[in-house]
């Protein structure tokens, strides 16, 4: 697996907070960081107390089934091919080489979370999800004292980010054992500098801020 995290991604990976947010501009590498963190947890079985009954389980949640397949899982599978034994595409279940399992779930079908005892949950494009999904995720990792990380960007969807539940949990009154990481597209050294300058010169200030 070849992955060279930039400084902001590295800070995110080094954190051991149980609940983390990685919020970045478009093409900032937030989904990539979320996918790599998934692989690291599956390999390390972080915090897992061995059980003959309960395997090590991870969950990936995206706003819709299409986004789960096209974005989150695609990014994960691009890096994790050596570790995956099988991928059941109908139900979006991935069997890991060490006996662990990943369930892919869309936020528009939250009932699929019922009964899952998760060791970690990755919520991708979290700004397009309801607060209920996050609180349900916290319940799903409570038994295992597991981890949750949220990735996403505001983009042009919210004129007032303070009105979104993410702000409440990560900025206004951060919940216990949480950490928030934020960066812009310009913080990603692999994004073409000339393209950033071109967009900065082309877009009006608000559009550029939303893009970044």
trRosetta pair geometry for C-beta under 8 A, 3 or more apart (Angstrom, degrees):
i j d omega theta_ij theta_ji phi_ij phi_ji
1 39 7.1 151 -130 157 166 160
1 79 5.5 56 -143 -174 111 86
1 80 7.5 15 -98 -88 127 40
1 82 6.9 -121 -49 29 89 124
3 32 7.8 170 -140 170 112 108
3 36 5.6 134 -164 -110 163 134
3 79 6.6 31 -63 -133 122 130
5 9 3.7 -135 -161 97 105 119
5 10 4.5 144 109 -61 126 75
5 13 6.3 -110 -78 -3 173 137
5 29 7.9 142 -141 156 69 142
5 33 7.1 77 -126 -102 113 90
5 36 7.3 -152 -74 85 111 168
6 9 5.3 89 52 15 65 105
6 10 7.0 -126 102 -10 29 95
6 29 6.6 125 23 44 113 165
6 187 6.9 147 125 143 140 78
6 188 5.8 -179 9 -130 161 51
6 189 5.3 159 -115 15 126 95
6 190 7.0 -135 -53 -7 122 95
7 10 5.6 -58 -148 35 29 114
7 11 6.6 34 155 -22 64 101
7 187 7.5 -100 60 179 97 100
8 11 5.8 -48 -153 29 33 113
8 12 6.8 35 149 -18 62 104
8 24 7.2 118 129 -96 146 125
8 28 7.7 -42 85 169 147 105
8 29 7.7 129 78 71 109 120
8 181 6.5 137 -177 173 88 115
8 183 4.0 -10 -136 -46 163 158
8 187 5.2 52 -22 144 140 133
8 188 7.8 -72 39 -74 125 63
9 12 5.5 -55 -156 34 36 115
9 13 6.4 32 151 -17 69 106
9 22 7.9 49 -114 -149 60 139
9 29 5.6 -64 -66 125 126 128
9 32 7.3 -34 -117 96 142 102
9 33 4.5 -149 -135 -93 97 116
9 36 7.8 53 179 49 121 143
10 13 5.7 -54 -146 38 34 109
10 14 6.2 29 158 -18 67 110
11 14 6.0 -61 -145 38 27 108
11 15 6.9 40 154 -35 61 99
11 181 6.0 158 102 -123 110 129
12 15 6.1 -50 -160 14 31 114
12 20 6.6 125 -156 163 84 141
12 22 5.0 30 -123 -95 145 122
12 33 5.3 35 85 -178 149 140
12 37 7.3 -79 133 -67 105 130
12 149 7.9 90 -180 -150 109 137
12 181 4.7 -108 -84 26 94 171
13 33 7.0 -129 -53 -156 90 95
13 36 7.1 -41 -93 110 123 117
13 37 6.3 -152 -107 -89 77 90
13 40 7.0 118 -149 -17 104 168
15 20 5.7 126 97 -101 140 137
15 179 5.1 -137 -157 69 146 153
15 181 7.5 -143 -17 -46 147 123
17 20 5.2 122 79 -70 110 90
17 177 5.5 162 -157 168 76 64
17 178 5.6 91 170 -145 130 17
17 179 3.8 166 -1 -1 160 106
18 141 7.9 165 176 130 110 136
18 145 7.2 -84 -122 172 139 71
18 146 7.4 121 -159 117 102 30
18 147 5.3 -137 -158 -109 59 65
18 148 7.1 41 146 24 73 74
18 177 4.5 31 23 132 105 123
18 178 7.3 -60 65 -79 72 56
19 138 7.7 -3 -92 -102 133 99
19 147 7.3 -178 -75 -158 42 58
19 148 4.9 5 -117 63 79 99
19 149 7.5 170 -159 -84 41 46
19 150 8.0 19 -176 -5 82 100
19 169 7.9 -82 146 159 139 116
19 175 6.2 1 67 79 153 115
19 177 6.3 97 19 104 88 79
19 178 4.1 -34 81 -104 102 90
19 179 7.7 150 88 20 58 58
20 147 7.7 -1 8 -173 98 102
20 148 7.5 177 30 96 59 58
20 149 4.5 -11 67 -115 96 90
20 150 7.3 -168 97 27 51 68
20 178 6.8 174 -80 -159 37 65
20 179 5.2 -12 -113 65 83 85
20 180 7.5 169 -160 -86 57 32
20 181 6.8 14 -178 2 102 105
21 126 7.8 -99 -132 48 95 155
21 149 7.3 173 -84 -161 26 64
21 150 4.8 -17 -113 66 75 102
21 151 7.8 161 -163 -81 53 36
21 166 6.8 122 -130 -167 144 104
21 169 8.0 133 -51 100 134 99
21 170 4.5 -6 1 -118 153 150
21 178 7.4 32 -9 179 93 107
21 179 7.6 -156 29 99 70 47
21 180 4.6 -5 58 -121 110 74
21 181 6.6 -176 92 32 60 65
22 30 4.9 167 124 -143 105 93
22 33 5.4 -124 164 92 167 139
22 34 6.7 -160 53 -60 135 87
22 149 6.5 22 -2 177 104 109
22 150 7.2 176 28 88 64 52
22 151 4.8 -13 70 -106 99 81
22 181 4.9 -8 -110 71 66 112
23 30 6.9 27 -122 -115 16 147
23 150 7.9 5 -62 110 87 94
23 151 7.4 177 -80 -151 45 44
23 152 6.0 -17 -115 72 79 67
23 153 6.5 134 -167 -97 70 49
23 154 7.5 44 -174 -28 116 82
23 166 7.6 118 -81 159 137 140
23 170 7.9 131 -19 117 132 160
23 180 7.2 -10 12 -170 112 92
23 181 7.1 159 25 87 65 57
23 182 5.0 -16 72 -107 94 79
23 183 8.0 150 88 25 53 54
24 28 3.1 -143 149 96 124 148
24 29 6.6 -34 102 53 167 62
24 30 4.2 -178 32 -52 115 113
24 151 7.9 -19 19 -161 96 87
24 153 5.9 -58 81 -84 47 103
24 182 7.0 166 -80 -159 56 46
24 183 4.8 -6 -114 68 98 79
24 184 6.9 174 -160 -100 73 10
24 185 7.3 117 162 -68 93 50
24 187 7.4 -111 -141 57 111 120
24 188 7.7 84 177 -46 137 111
25 28 4.5 116 58 -51 65 123
25 153 5.9 88 -135 -134 19 135
25 183 7.3 -90 7 113 85 61
25 184 4.5 36 -15 -160 130 54
25 185 3.6 -86 97 -34 130 81
25 186 7.5 42 37 3 150 64
25 187 7.9 132 24 25 110 94
25 211 7.0 45 -168 130 109 50
25 212 4.4 -51 -126 166 144 44
26 153 5.9 -168 -63 97 57 170
26 155 6.7 74 -60 -96 106 90
26 185 5.9 -10 65 -78 59 125
26 211 5.8 -63 24 -176 129 63
26 212 7.4 -94 27 -112 84 12
27 185 5.4 47 72 -133 88 109
27 188 6.6 -135 129 54 76 159
27 191 5.4 108 130 -105 118 127
28 153 7.1 133 18 -80 124 128
28 183 5.8 159 -173 96 132 95
28 184 6.6 -149 -104 148 127 21
28 185 5.0 -107 -75 -94 84 51
28 187 6.6 34 -148 60 102 95
28 188 5.1 -168 -145 -37 47 124
28 191 7.7 -40 -98 -35 40 142
29 32 4.6 -52 -161 45 72 122
29 33 5.8 80 139 -28 84 96
29 188 5.1 150 -11 -111 114 123
29 190 7.5 89 -66 44 127 118
30 33 5.6 -52 -150 34 32 112
30 34 6.5 33 151 -19 64 104
30 151 4.3 158 155 -166 103 108
30 152 6.8 -123 130 -6 150 14
30 153 6.7 167 19 -47 151 93
31 34 5.4 -51 -149 35 36 114
31 35 6.4 37 153 -20 66 104
31 71 6.4 -84 -146 167 155 100
31 72 6.6 -124 -155 -102 111 59
31 75 5.2 162 140 -21 107 174
31 124 5.9 59 -120 -147 90 120
31 125 7.8 8 -86 -44 110 81
31 151 5.8 149 -84 128 48 145
32 35 5.8 -55 -149 35 31 110
32 36 6.4 27 156 -15 65 107
32 75 6.1 -125 -92 -170 54 128
33 36 5.9 -56 -145 39 30 108
33 37 6.2 33 155 -22 65 107
33 151 6.7 162 72 -105 98 135
34 37 5.7 -54 -147 35 29 112
34 38 6.6 36 151 -24 62 102
34 72 7.4 -55 106 -136 130 91
34 75 7.8 63 73 101 92 139
34 122 5.1 124 -176 -165 104 126
34 124 5.6 150 117 -92 165 97
34 149 6.2 -172 -121 107 85 119
34 151 4.2 -94 -53 -17 132 148
35 38 5.6 -51 -157 28 33 116
35 39 6.9 31 149 -16 64 101
35 72 7.3 175 -78 -166 96 59
35 75 4.3 -132 -56 123 152 102
35 76 4.3 -152 -141 -84 102 62
35 78 7.7 21 161 49 158 93
35 79 5.9 124 136 27 119 133
35 80 7.7 -129 173 -28 98 110
35 122 7.9 117 -78 169 37 165
36 39 5.6 -51 -153 34 39 111
36 40 6.4 39 150 -20 68 104
36 79 6.4 -64 -88 137 71 170
37 40 5.6 -51 -146 37 35 114
37 41 6.3 34 155 -18 66 106
37 122 6.9 145 84 -97 110 124
37 149 5.9 -4 111 37 158 160
38 41 6.0 -58 -150 37 28 108
38 42 6.3 26 154 -18 64 109
38 58 6.2 125 -151 163 90 154
38 60 6.7 5 -109 -79 147 111
38 76 5.8 -31 74 -121 146 116
38 80 7.8 -55 101 -65 106 141
38 102 7.2 51 -178 -114 120 139
38 120 7.5 -177 -119 105 64 132
38 122 5.4 -56 -75 -27 107 150
39 42 5.7 -57 -146 38 30 111
39 43 6.2 25 158 -15 66 110
39 76 7.3 168 -50 -152 93 81
39 79 6.1 -93 -45 115 151 118
39 80 5.2 -157 -97 -91 113 104
39 83 6.7 143 -142 25 96 160
40 43 6.0 -61 -147 40 27 107
40 44 6.0 7 163 -2 66 115
40 46 7.6 33 128 -36 83 125
41 44 6.1 -63 -133 49 27 97
41 45 7.5 79 168 -92 57 18
41 46 4.9 -70 -135 14 75 116
41 58 6.3 118 103 -92 124 134
41 119 7.3 169 166 115 117 108
41 120 5.0 -21 170 7 160 161
41 147 6.8 -134 -114 53 141 137
42 45 7.3 14 -171 -69 26 58
42 56 7.3 138 -136 124 57 126
42 58 6.1 -72 -76 -11 92 144
42 80 7.9 42 56 -135 150 131
42 83 6.8 105 110 156 132 145
42 96 5.1 -155 -176 -116 123 156
42 98 7.4 149 160 42 80 117
42 100 5.2 -171 -150 87 86 154
42 102 7.1 -42 -90 -57 131 111
43 83 7.0 -84 -75 -122 95 144
43 98 7.4 120 -125 -1 44 145
45 48 3.9 -54 161 16 99 141
45 56 4.8 -88 -129 -106 100 157
45 98 7.2 -116 -50 116 117 141
45 100 6.7 -160 -94 -69 95 130
45 119 7.4 -32 -160 162 64 164
46 119 7.3 143 69 157 72 115
46 120 7.2 50 62 -51 111 129
46 147 6.8 9 97 -11 129 135
47 119 6.6 166 79 -165 102 100
47 144 6.8 103 123 156 115 93
47 145 6.2 -130 -180 93 135 93
47 146 6.4 168 90 -107 141 54
47 147 7.2 147 17 -27 144 99
48 56 5.0 -31 -111 -100 147 109
48 119 5.8 -10 -86 -127 91 146
48 144 7.6 -15 -109 -163 57 118
49 144 7.9 -164 22 -142 94 78
51 54 4.2 21 86 46 144 83
51 55 7.6 -122 73 -61 94 24
54 57 7.4 -79 178 -9 87 114
54 117 5.7 -51 -142 86 131 138
55 99 5.8 -138 -143 147 115 91
55 100 6.1 164 158 -118 105 42
55 101 5.8 66 104 6 137 103
56 96 7.8 -50 83 51 109 139
56 98 7.6 -1 43 103 135 105
56 99 7.0 90 28 99 97 85
56 100 3.9 -45 82 -107 103 101
56 101 7.5 149 84 22 58 61
56 119 5.4 -25 -158 -1 72 155
57 100 6.9 -174 -76 -163 30 80
57 101 5.5 -14 -113 68 73 88
57 102 7.6 147 -164 -94 55 33
57 103 7.0 11 -172 -4 102 104
57 116 6.6 -152 141 -171 147 95
57 117 6.5 103 43 85 140 63
57 118 5.2 -102 104 -119 103 53
57 119 5.6 135 59 4 58 90
58 100 6.9 38 -1 166 98 120
58 101 7.5 -171 33 97 69 44
58 102 4.6 -22 75 -108 98 81
58 103 7.5 -177 94 24 49 66
58 118 6.7 76 -127 -158 25 96
58 119 6.2 -54 -73 63 64 90
58 120 4.9 -10 -120 65 89 91
58 121 7.3 169 -166 -84 63 37
58 122 7.3 22 176 -2 108 97
59 102 7.1 163 -89 -161 24 65
59 103 5.0 -18 -112 66 77 95
59 104 7.8 156 -161 -90 58 23
59 105 6.0 -9 -169 12 105 118
59 113 7.2 60 -154 -116 159 87
59 116 6.3 80 -69 146 134 152
59 118 4.9 -51 -6 -118 114 140
59 120 7.3 -165 31 99 68 52
59 121 4.4 -12 67 -113 104 82
59 122 7.2 -173 94 29 55 63
59 137 7.6 -154 84 -129 134 95
59 140 7.0 -8 11 130 153 150
60 68 6.9 130 117 -145 104 97
60 72 5.4 164 167 147 126 133
60 73 6.7 140 99 -73 153 78
60 76 6.9 -87 -85 -39 161 154
60 102 6.3 27 -8 178 103 112
60 103 7.4 -173 28 90 67 47
60 104 5.0 -19 67 -110 103 69
60 105 7.1 157 81 27 50 68
60 121 7.7 172 -83 -160 25 58
60 122 5.0 -12 -114 66 71 103
60 124 6.8 10 -172 -5 92 113
61 68 7.7 -63 -165 -98 26 112
61 105 5.1 -26 -102 77 77 92
61 106 7.2 123 -156 -128 67 14
61 107 5.6 81 173 -66 107 83
61 113 8.0 1 -87 -76 126 116
61 121 6.4 16 -4 -177 111 103
61 122 7.1 180 26 90 69 52
61 123 4.8 -15 67 -112 109 70
61 124 7.0 174 84 23 53 70
61 129 7.3 58 134 -101 119 151
61 133 6.5 166 163 176 153 125
61 137 7.0 -104 0 -86 151 125
62 65 7.8 127 78 -97 109 15
62 67 4.3 -157 156 104 127 99
62 68 3.7 -177 39 -76 128 70
62 71 6.5 143 -132 66 145 109
62 72 4.6 -150 -66 -5 125 138
62 104 7.6 -3 8 -169 103 93
62 106 6.0 -38 73 -115 76 65
62 107 6.8 -119 103 -11 29 93
62 124 5.0 -20 -96 68 81 104
62 125 6.0 48 -149 39 77 112
63 67 5.3 32 52 45 86 152
63 106 6.9 0 115 -162 26 83
63 107 5.0 -41 -129 34 37 123
63 108 7.0 49 164 -30 57 93
63 125 5.4 -69 -18 101 108 120
63 128 4.0 -24 -88 107 145 120
63 129 5.7 -138 -99 -67 79 79
64 67 4.7 92 54 10 81 100
64 68 6.9 -136 96 -8 43 87
64 106 5.2 13 -166 -154 22 126
64 107 7.3 -52 -55 43 38 83
64 108 5.7 21 -107 1 66 126
65 68 5.5 -52 -148 33 33 117
65 69 6.4 24 157 -12 66 107
65 92 7.9 -158 -145 -28 86 145
65 106 4.4 -67 -60 -52 60 147
65 108 7.5 -79 -21 50 80 112
65 109 7.5 34 -57 3 101 124
66 69 6.1 -60 -149 41 28 104
66 70 5.7 5 164 -2 67 121
67 70 6.0 -62 -123 50 27 98
67 71 5.1 -18 -172 22 68 121
67 72 6.8 57 140 -6 76 99
67 106 7.5 115 52 -123 89 99
67 124 7.7 -164 142 101 109 110
67 125 6.2 -65 167 33 144 153
68 71 7.3 -45 -92 51 7 81
68 72 5.4 -40 -140 45 47 118
68 73 5.8 44 158 -13 68 110
68 92 6.4 10 137 -139 130 163
68 104 5.1 126 175 174 127 113
68 105 7.4 -165 -110 76 151 19
68 106 5.3 -108 -23 -80 134 83
68 124 8.0 134 -106 57 60 122
69 73 5.7 -29 -124 45 32 126
69 74 7.0 60 153 -39 44 95
69 89 7.9 63 -123 -158 114 93
69 92 7.1 -113 -80 -95 83 124
69 104 7.8 96 -72 153 61 151
70 74 6.0 -14 175 -16 25 135
71 74 6.1 -62 -132 35 5 110
71 75 6.5 -1 165 -14 52 109
71 124 6.8 -174 113 135 114 140
71 125 7.2 48 103 -27 154 128
72 75 6.2 -64 -156 34 23 106
72 76 6.5 18 153 -15 63 109
72 104 7.4 156 96 -136 120 109
72 122 7.5 160 -160 113 124 117
72 124 4.3 167 -95 39 120 160
72 125 7.7 -110 -57 2 109 100
73 76 5.4 -53 -144 39 38 113
73 77 5.9 32 160 -17 71 109
73 92 6.6 -108 -78 -149 154 110
73 94 8.0 175 -141 -46 108 131
73 104 5.6 -5 -72 -107 126 147
74 77 6.1 -57 -140 40 26 105
74 78 6.4 36 155 -31 60 105
75 78 5.8 -50 -151 23 29 117
75 79 7.3 8 158 -1 60 106
76 79 6.6 -80 -166 44 31 96
76 80 5.5 -10 161 4 73 129
76 94 8.0 -116 124 -36 134 170
76 102 7.9 -158 162 148 156 167
77 80 5.8 -72 -119 51 31 96
77 81 6.6 64 179 -66 67 74
77 84 6.9 -3 -128 -28 80 158
77 87 7.0 22 -108 -93 127 156
78 81 7.7 -26 -167 -29 15 100
80 83 4.9 -65 -172 48 83 110
80 84 5.5 83 128 -36 98 104
81 84 6.1 -60 -136 28 30 109
83 96 5.9 -15 154 -149 98 84
83 97 5.3 -117 -163 3 56 112
84 87 5.9 9 174 -50 135 99
84 94 5.8 -63 -131 -167 108 107
84 95 7.2 101 -164 73 66 56
84 96 6.7 -57 -107 -109 48 49
84 97 7.3 -78 -51 -38 5 86
85 95 4.5 -56 63 103 109 103
85 96 6.7 73 2 144 98 7
85 97 5.4 142 -51 -85 96 57
86 94 7.4 -179 92 -149 51 47
86 95 4.7 25 49 38 87 115
87 93 7.6 168 -156 85 44 46
87 94 5.1 -6 -109 -107 76 81
87 95 7.8 -138 -68 24 39 71
88 91 5.2 -1 119 49 116 91
88 92 7.1 -87 90 -20 74 7
88 93 4.4 4 50 54 115 91
88 94 7.5 -148 24 -69 72 37
88 95 7.9 66 -14 -16 97 94
89 92 6.6 21 -153 -79 35 56
92 103 7.1 79 106 -172 85 50
92 104 3.2 -80 148 62 123 119
92 105 7.5 -176 88 -55 129 37
93 101 6.5 -10 -174 -173 97 107
93 102 7.1 160 -159 83 48 57
93 103 5.8 -14 -108 -107 79 61
93 104 7.1 -137 -68 17 36 83
94 101 6.8 153 81 -161 54 56
94 102 4.1 -2 55 55 106 105
94 104 7.3 72 -13 -27 100 101
95 100 7.9 150 -162 87 47 47
95 101 5.7 -23 -106 -107 57 81
96 99 6.9 -28 79 53 89 24
96 100 4.0 -2 46 66 135 89
96 101 6.5 -141 7 -73 90 30
96 102 6.9 87 -43 -16 104 94
103 112 7.4 -170 161 149 127 111
103 116 6.5 -105 35 -120 156 144
105 109 6.8 -129 -170 80 83 93
105 110 7.7 76 159 -118 124 37
105 112 4.7 -172 -129 91 114 127
105 113 6.2 98 177 -63 169 78
106 109 5.1 60 70 24 92 96
106 112 7.8 72 40 26 62 140
107 110 6.4 13 -164 -70 48 86
107 123 7.9 66 -76 -146 119 98
107 128 7.6 152 50 108 150 82
107 129 4.5 -116 -143 -119 163 104
107 130 7.0 160 167 23 120 80
107 133 4.8 -24 -140 -97 103 157
109 112 5.2 46 123 -11 101 112
110 113 5.6 -32 -177 12 65 116
110 132 6.8 -33 -102 118 171 109
110 133 5.7 -133 -103 -100 120 82
110 136 6.0 100 -172 47 121 169
111 114 5.6 -20 -172 -7 58 118
112 116 7.9 32 141 -27 62 129
113 116 5.6 -89 -166 28 51 121
113 136 5.5 91 102 146 156 124
113 137 7.3 -93 -140 -82 147 58
113 140 5.8 -90 -178 -72 108 141
116 140 5.5 11 88 -150 94 120
117 140 7.1 -168 -121 -172 25 70
117 143 5.4 -49 -145 65 103 140
117 144 6.3 120 167 -36 88 112
118 121 5.3 49 138 -55 154 93
118 137 7.8 -47 58 -156 150 69
118 140 4.5 35 19 142 115 107
118 141 5.2 -56 85 -79 95 75
118 144 6.8 -126 94 26 40 138
118 146 5.7 -135 113 72 74 167
119 141 7.1 73 -163 -129 11 91
119 144 4.9 -105 -104 147 59 159
119 146 4.5 179 -170 -113 33 127
119 147 7.4 14 146 24 61 81
120 141 6.8 48 -105 -110 27 130
120 146 5.1 -145 -70 176 47 112
120 147 4.2 -6 -116 63 96 91
120 148 7.0 176 -161 -76 64 37
120 149 7.7 3 -175 5 108 89
121 137 4.6 -148 95 -158 161 111
121 140 6.3 79 -50 83 138 126
121 141 6.0 -121 -2 -46 106 121
121 146 7.3 89 -6 120 79 126
121 147 7.5 -169 30 98 57 56
121 148 4.9 -7 64 -112 94 81
121 149 7.9 180 92 29 55 53
122 148 7.8 169 -84 -156 30 51
122 149 5.6 -10 -116 65 72 89
122 151 7.3 3 -175 4 93 108
123 126 4.6 67 126 -92 110 105
123 129 6.6 -80 -175 17 120 162
123 133 7.0 131 -127 129 131 116
123 134 6.9 -19 -64 -95 172 78
123 137 6.4 -67 -55 -75 124 167
123 148 6.9 16 -3 -172 107 97
123 149 7.4 -166 31 95 72 43
123 150 4.6 -16 70 -110 107 75
123 151 7.3 171 89 25 57 63
123 152 8.0 -33 120 -35 86 114
124 151 5.2 -10 -121 62 62 105
124 152 7.1 142 -179 -68 40 80
125 128 5.1 -7 145 25 101 115
125 129 7.5 120 107 -25 71 97
125 151 7.2 -7 -36 96 36 77
125 152 5.0 103 -137 -109 26 97
126 129 5.4 -59 -158 28 51 118
126 134 7.4 65 -161 -77 116 111
126 150 4.1 9 -44 -166 161 107
126 151 6.6 132 -11 59 103 33
126 152 4.2 -123 35 -22 75 139
126 166 6.2 113 116 -88 116 127
127 152 4.4 165 -7 154 91 142
127 153 7.0 -87 9 76 140 27
127 154 6.0 173 -118 -104 166 46
127 155 7.6 173 82 22 148 96
127 157 6.3 137 132 71 121 139
127 158 6.7 -114 -175 -11 124 130
127 164 6.2 -16 -139 -159 85 157
127 166 6.3 -55 -93 -12 74 147
128 152 7.4 -169 3 -136 78 133
128 157 7.2 -88 -82 -155 82 172
129 133 4.7 -73 173 47 121 145
129 134 7.0 124 114 -39 123 88
130 133 5.5 111 67 -5 73 96
130 165 7.9 58 179 12 41 144
131 134 5.6 -57 -161 36 47 111
131 135 6.3 38 149 -15 77 106
131 165 3.9 153 -90 -79 107 171
132 135 5.9 -57 -145 41 33 106
132 136 6.1 34 155 -20 67 108
133 136 5.7 -56 -147 38 29 112
133 137 6.3 35 151 -25 63 105
134 137 5.5 -51 -149 31 32 114
134 138 6.7 34 152 -20 63 100
134 148 7.8 102 -152 173 76 151
134 150 7.4 -2 -112 -83 112 135
134 165 6.8 -171 28 119 146 132
134 169 7.0 -130 152 -24 151 167
135 138 5.6 -47 -152 31 36 114
135 139 6.8 38 148 -18 62 101
136 139 5.6 -53 -155 34 37 113
136 140 6.4 39 148 -24 67 105
137 140 5.5 -54 -149 32 35 114
137 141 6.8 13 159 -4 67 106
137 148 5.5 101 138 -116 121 133
138 141 6.5 -67 -148 44 30 96
138 142 6.6 54 150 -56 63 96
138 148 6.7 -56 -84 -28 64 153
139 142 5.6 -34 -151 -8 35 122
140 146 7.9 -48 112 55 72 134
141 144 5.8 -73 -161 57 60 98
141 145 7.3 2 154 155 84 5
141 146 3.4 -111 -155 63 105 104
141 147 6.7 -138 -159 31 152 21
141 148 6.1 -153 11 -48 155 94
142 145 7.4 19 -169 -74 31 43
150 166 6.9 -163 133 -125 152 110
150 170 7.8 -117 59 -60 133 139
152 166 7.4 -114 63 -97 134 161
154 157 6.5 -144 177 48 56 87
154 158 5.4 -90 -159 49 98 104
154 161 5.2 -57 -110 -90 139 120
154 164 8.0 -161 -114 2 95 154
154 210 7.4 -105 105 -142 95 67
155 158 8.0 87 66 18 68 75
155 210 6.0 42 176 175 39 88
155 211 7.7 29 -136 -104 63 32
156 207 7.8 -3 -91 -131 122 62
156 210 4.4 49 -81 179 77 140
158 161 5.2 100 111 -86 128 58
158 163 6.9 -161 -165 58 116 100
158 164 5.7 -29 -130 -44 163 123
160 163 4.5 61 103 -6 107 112
161 164 5.6 -45 -164 18 54 115
161 166 7.6 -54 -177 71 93 108
161 167 5.7 132 140 -62 80 126
162 167 4.9 -167 -130 156 42 170
162 171 7.9 -98 -114 86 74 136
162 172 7.5 98 -151 -64 88 116
163 167 7.4 66 32 28 20 139
164 167 5.4 104 68 -3 76 99
164 168 7.9 -141 106 -3 48 87
165 168 5.3 -49 -157 30 49 117
165 169 6.4 32 155 -10 77 107
166 169 6.3 -67 -149 44 31 100
166 170 5.7 -14 170 16 70 120
166 171 7.9 49 128 2 68 103
167 170 6.8 -78 -129 54 19 85
167 171 4.8 -45 -160 44 63 121
167 172 5.7 63 141 -23 80 104
168 171 7.5 -7 -37 52 8 77
168 172 4.9 -33 -126 40 42 128
168 173 6.6 -11 -178 38 66 87
169 172 7.9 30 -6 43 20 90
169 173 7.7 -34 -112 76 26 69
169 174 7.0 56 158 -130 44 44
169 175 5.4 -16 -160 -15 83 110
169 178 7.2 -132 157 -155 85 172
170 174 5.9 27 -152 -109 27 85
170 178 6.5 -125 -113 149 67 133
170 180 4.4 111 178 -88 107 124
171 174 7.0 62 -54 -64 10 86
171 180 6.5 50 -71 -66 71 174
174 178 5.0 -152 179 75 99 118
174 179 8.0 49 -166 -86 141 26
174 180 6.9 -120 -108 -21 124 113
175 178 4.9 77 68 -18 76 137
183 187 4.0 -87 180 56 116 156
183 188 7.6 120 128 -44 125 74
184 187 5.2 116 57 -7 64 98
184 212 5.0 -1 -160 167 108 101
185 188 5.9 -51 -169 22 47 112
185 191 5.7 -63 172 72 89 174
185 196 6.6 177 111 -106 112 111
185 211 7.4 -30 -10 133 147 79
185 212 5.1 -117 17 -143 107 63
186 191 7.5 -107 -104 71 28 129
186 196 5.7 100 -94 -148 86 154
186 212 6.9 -3 -15 -148 94 113
188 191 4.4 69 93 -8 110 109
191 195 6.9 -104 163 65 85 120
191 196 6.5 84 123 -50 112 110
192 195 4.0 76 83 3 109 110
192 196 7.1 -177 97 -10 60 80
193 196 5.7 -55 -156 33 37 112
193 197 6.5 32 151 -15 69 106
194 197 5.6 -52 -148 39 36 111
194 198 6.2 42 151 -25 66 104
195 198 5.5 -49 -145 33 33 114
195 199 6.4 30 157 -15 65 104
196 199 6.1 -58 -150 39 29 106
196 200 6.2 31 152 -22 64 109
197 200 5.5 -54 -145 36 32 115
197 201 6.3 25 157 -14 65 107
198 201 6.0 -62 -151 40 28 105
198 202 6.0 16 156 -15 66 118
199 202 5.6 -63 -136 43 31 107
199 203 5.5 8 176 -3 72 115
199 208 6.2 142 139 -120 90 93
199 211 6.3 -116 168 105 138 156
200 203 7.0 -51 -117 43 17 92
200 208 5.6 80 -117 -143 53 145
203 207 4.1 -129 -175 94 112 112
203 208 4.1 150 89 -60 122 83
203 211 6.4 -173 -40 2 177 139
204 207 4.9 82 54 14 76 107
204 208 7.0 -152 87 -8 32 91
205 208 5.8 -59 -145 38 28 110
205 209 6.2 29 158 -21 65 107
206 209 5.6 -53 -148 35 32 112
206 210 6.4 32 154 -18 65 105
207 210 5.7 -54 -149 37 31 112
207 211 6.3 31 152 -19 65 106
208 211 5.6 -53 -145 37 32 111
208 212 6.0 29 157 -19 67 110
209 212 5.8 -55 -140 39 28 109
